[in-house]
Structures are given as structure tokens and as C-alpha cells.
């Protein structure tokens, strides 16, 4: 299902990446520096990022030499393997054990929408889901989250705007124990203008979760908008420093030619991509599959 939806939704990235790569290989005669330089340009154009693109080319050059590759198909397959290795990461654990997911990200990346999709995804997988509206500073955040949770019939723990976020999380941990929730998803403030305040707030929230739900596995998911390209990588660096991100959820992957930014996130920051958003519908989110992603764009 993921592969079919991916192929259907990823047209822009596929055009930017796959068609250019295939065009280069269609006139392939031999592996020389001119060929590798053209491939490097394609990777950078596809928003893979300069550092990661150079790594891919250096690794490909080394493997071609070591394995004595001369055929176009062999070189292309080696390129696929390198890209897959960059994206390899641990599988999500939230479907195997009770989990608290803290969701972070700047305003405008689709954080509320993604929480709604994740909640629905877990409900579809027969999990008892509870949500927490701990972004109490952004106007209308609670109302928007309420609407999304109603669509999946998921209970939302919330308080009035301006309430201390940690107090909302505390109430949510109490409710999680009462309802025996499998998954607790907590929205958090979408601001990064003051890292210290953000870190202090999240540390306070983490202490409450550790104290009240010690048996729960904990994740911090950073929501990144794929249309921002390499700016998304910079956001990830900042949030990683401030919050200890454990996974990435990429939104709007269907609406951009900048899907290559996933490679930069994994290679430069070593943060696994957990899920990808492939549209506006409540079902348009899928667990990230490395092999299918690479096959889809190549």
C-alpha cells in the first residue's frame, strides 16, 4: 500500500530525481569524473545537500573501483544500495509497547495535522490512543486538535489557552493510567526563538512523564515540512540540540521536489525518519520504508 501511494504522491520528487538520474544513465558509456560530476549535480539539485551528495559520490567512486563495475545497471544498483544505507534506521517501537510521543516542530509545518493523522493511524492499528493539547500558547491550537481527535474518536486532554503546558501533560498521564492507553501523543509549543525556554519546558514535561509513566517508552518526534528542503535540516539541528529528537515525521512530501532532504537528515544528524505525510487526508500518513522510498524515486 505504501509503495503504491508513494509512487502516486511523489511525482515532483520523482521528476526532480529519478528522471534526471535515468536520463544520465541512458547515455552511460563509462564511469569517469564527468559522469560522477553530473550525478553530483543531480543529487544537489534534488536537495540531497552538498555534504551528503559528496559522500554519496565518494562512496560510489570507491565501490566502482573496488568491485570493478563497468555496466550501467550495476552502477545504478550500487547507487541505490548507498542511498538505502544512508536511510537505514531502527524501526518504530511505539506499536510494540506502551509509548508517549512528544511532538515538536515550528509553527506552520503541519504539526497539528500530523498528530491527527498519527492518532488515526494508531487507532486503525487497534491501539488505545489518548492525545494531549500541551501547546497552550498558539491561538486556536486546542480547537484545531479537538477537531482532528473528533474525526478519529480519540479522547483529548486539554485546558484553557495560556495554561502551564506541564500541568496539561500531568493530567494526561493520569488519564493514560485510568484508560490504560497504549499511545499518548502530546502536542508541544511550536516555537524555537528561545532554545533555553523550550528546553526548560520540555525537561519539565519529561520529568512528569518519567515520574508518572515509568513503564512507557518515550519518543520525541520532530515534524519537518519537506517543502523547506535544506532549511528543514537546519531546523532539525536546532531542535536536536534543544529537545533530544528521536525521530522525524516528514510532511507535505507529495507537494515538493525536495524529497532528497531526507538523506541529509539521516546522514548529517543520524535521526531516523519514522513516518511520512503524503497528502491532506486523515489516512495520508505511512510508516517510512527505506527500500520502497529509494525504489520509488529511482
N, C-alpha and C positions, 0 to 999 in steps of 0.2 A: 504493500500500500504506500509506504513512504517513497519508494523508488518511483512509482507512477506519478504520485503527487509532486514529487521533487522535479521530475522531468518536465511536467506540465507547468509548474510555477517558476522554474528557474531560467526562463528563456533569456533574460537580459544578461545574466552572468554567463550562461552558455554561449551566447553570441560573442561576448567580450573575450572569453577564454577559449572555449572549445573550437569555435570556427577558425580563430587565428592560429591555434596550435595545429589543427588538422590541415589548414592551408600551408603552413610551413612544412609539415611532414609530407604533403602531397608532391612537393618539388624536391624532396630529400634526395641527395646524391651521395653525400658523405658527411661525417661528423667533423667539422672544423670550427675554428673560432668564430667565423662569420655566422655559422648556423647557431652556435651557442649564444652569441650576442643577440641575434634576432629573438631567440627563445627568452632570453633575459628581458628584453623589451616587452614581450607579450606578458610575462609574469608581472612586471611592474605596472603595465597599463591596466591589468586586471586587478590592481590594488592588493597584490600579494605583499607589497612592501619591499623596499630596496634590500634591506638586510636579509630577509627571508629568501627573496628571489636570488640573491647572490649565493646564499647557502645551497639552494636547490641546484643551481648551475655548477657550482664547485663539486658538489656530491655526484651529480650526473657525469661530469667530466671524468672524475676519478673512477667511477664504476664502468664507464665505457672503456676506459683504458685497461682496467683490471680484468674485465670479462671479455675484452676484445670484441665489442659489439660493432657491427657494421650495417645491419639491416634496420630499416626504419621502424618496423613493428617491435623489434627488440629494444630499441632506444626509447620508444614511446612507452612500452610496458615498464621499463626501468624508471621512467619519469613518474608514472602512476604509483609505483611502489614507494618512491621517495615522498611523494605528496601524502600517501596514506600513512606512512611512518610519522610524518610531522603531526598528523591529526589524531594519531592513536592516543587514547586516554582511557582511564578507568570507567567502567560502566556506572551509571547512577545506582545508588544504593537505596533510594527512597521507596522503591517498590518492594524491597525485601524486608525492611524493618521500619519501625515507627520513626518518623522523621519530622523535624522542624526545619522549614525553609525560610530564611530571611531573604527578602527580595530587595535589592538596592539598584540604583541607577538614576541618572539625571532626569529631570522632568522633560517629557516630550519623546522619550524613546519607546513608549508603549508599555510602561511598567504595569499599569492597572489592567490593560487589556491582556497582557501576558499572564498575570495572576488569574484572571478569569479563565483563560484557556487551560492553564495548568490544573486549576481546580476541576474543570470539566474532564480533562484527560485522566486524572486520578479517579474521579467518580466512574468514568467509563471502565476503568480497570478495577472496579469494585472495591475501592478504598473509602474508608470513612474520613471525610475531609472537613476541616474546620479552617476558617480564614480569620485574619486579624487586621483591622484597619489602623495600623500604628503610624501612618503618615497623617498626622493630625494638623499639619501646618498648611498644606496646599488646599486652597478653596475648592470645594466640590469633590475632593478625593474620596471621601467617605461615601458620598452619594453615588459616585460612579462605580465604586467597588460593590456597593449594595446591589446595584442593578445587575452587575455581572454575576454575583453569587446567586441572585434570584433565578437566573437563567439555568443554573445547574442544581438548584435546590440545595445550596451549601450554606450552612449557618455562618454568619459573620459577627464577630465580637467587635463592638465599636463604642465610641464615646463622642461627645461633642467636640467641635473644632477647637484646637488650641490646648487640648488635654495633654498631659505628660505622656509621651508615647510608651514609656516603660510601664506605666500603670495599665495601659490597654493590653500590653503583652502579658502582664501578670494575670489579668482577668482571663485572657485567652488560654494560659497554661492551666488555670483552674478548670476552665470549661473543657479543655482537652482531656483532662483526667476524668471529669464527670461523664463525658460522652464516649470515652475510650477511642479517641480519634487516632487514625493511622497516620494522617498527614496534617500538620498545622502549618499554614502558609501565612507569613507575616509581611505585610507591606511596610516599608520604612520611608523616611523622608528622602525626597529626590533632590537633594541639593549637595553641592560639593564646594561651595565657596569658602567654607571654613572646615578644613580637614579635622582639626582638633575637636570641634564641637560634634562633628559627625562620628568621630572615633569614640568620644566620651559617651555619646548617646548609645551607640551600638554595644560598647563594653557593658554599659548598664543593662541593656536588654539581654545580652549574652549571660550575664551573671544570674539574672532572673530565670532564664531558661535552664541553665546548668543546675540551679538550685531546685527548681520546681519539676523539671522533666529530665532527670539524670539518665533515664533509660532510653531517651530518644537520641537518635543520630541527628547531627546538625549540619546544615548546608547553608552557604551564603551564595545566592545566585545573583550575578550581575547581568542586567538587561542591557544589551547593546543594539543600537539601530544600525543595520547593515548599510543603510544609505549614507552613513557618515564616513565609511571607508576607514582610512588610517586614523582619523580623529577618534574613532571608536577604540583603537589600540591605546591611544593616549589616555582616554577615559579609564580604560581597564587598568593602566599603570597606576593612576591616581587612586582608584578605589581599592586596588590590591594593597597599596601602602596603608590605606585608612581602615580597611574592613576585613582583610584576610579572605578574599573571594575564593570559593572552592569550585565554582562552575559558572559557565556563561550560557545565557539564553539569547540567541540572535533573532531579532525581529525584522520584519519587512524584507526578508531575503528574496521574496518574489518580486520586489519592486526596484531592484538595483542591479547594476553591472559590477558592483563592488564586493561580490561574494568572496573574492580572494582574500579579504581581510581576515577571514577565519584562520588562514595559515599563519599570519603574523601573530595573532593572539596566542595560538598554540606554541609556535616556535620561540617567540620572544619572551612570553610570560609564563608558559607552561601551565596554562589554565585550561581545563577540558571544556569543550562545548557540549552541553548536556542536551539542549533542545533547540529546535529552530522553528520560527514562525513563518508560515508560507501563505499568508492571506489574512483577511479580516474576519473570517468566520470563526465561531467558537471552537470548531473542530480543526482549525488550521494550525495545529502545532504537532510536531512529531519528535520522538527521541532521535537524537543525532546518530547517524550511521556513517562512519568514516568511509568504508568501501563504496557504499552506494553514492555518497556525495562525490567522490572522485570519479567514479564511473559515469555519473550523471553529467559532469562538466567536461569530461573527456570522451 
